[in-house]
Amino acid sequence: MPQLRAAAALQLALLLSAVPAQYFISQWSGSTAAQRYHATTRLLRVWKQWRTSYLNATEWSDWAHRQLSRFKSLVGLGQQEEQVSPPIETMIFDNDQGFFGASKAVRSPRPPFVFLRVGEVVMERKGHRIGVVVSWDPELRAPPEWVDRMYSDSEDMKAEKTPHYKVLFSGPGASSLMVAYLPQTQLERITGMRPDIPTLENYFTHFDGTRFVMQDWLRELFPEDEDEDG
């Protein structure tokens, strides 16, 4: 039996497919000129869609990128969301940038122009609220947007060089807390009063009749604040 070569097999396949192809074209195109025109238009439109969708390298690249992104999101390898800075209202309680008296730097030597000390009871002069100092900065340390909101342009230069204090106040509720970062010019030391303010036990061991005594970790940051001669 003679062997069928590849070229001959291809020719035979084309011949065998010619009849069904002719039948398909005749059914697709129709018998009239108008039908053949519309059929040709449909064929060209189908070819254009194939060429732009399935034979286009850009389309395939975009499709592959979408599939890869979907796979990454499913397995948790997607891009991490950008970290958003916490709002200033929460930063005043604590933060890692050292704003609002949150710096972990030791305040020593103690500048002579810092008049108030950690643990002292103070009164806020505008609202006459009673609070306790838990930290201080020798000069203003706060985000620029907070400074712009709290001080006018004429006050900025003066405020920047003014000692600021982190002060705890009682809030409107029995267990609520208010935290403020105030310049030295707005605070006044008072004696003979022991305010009942939530969370003071986190900073102090007891009240000695004049002021609150710092815990060891707080004394390490403000080593000279309990030294009256410092």
Buried (B, 14 or more C-beta within 10 A) or exposed (E): EEEEEEEEEEEEEEEEEEEEEEEEEEEEBEEEEEEBEEBEEEEEEEEEEEEEEEEEEEEEEEEEEEEEEEEEEEEEEEEEEEEEEEEBEEBBEEBEEEBBBBBEEEBEEBEEEBBBBBBBBBBBEEEEBBBBBBBBBBBBBBBEEBBEEBBEEEEBEEBBEBBBBBBBBBEEEEEEBBBBBBBBEBBEEEEEEBBEBBEBEEBBBEBEEEBBBBEEEBBEBBBBBBEEEE
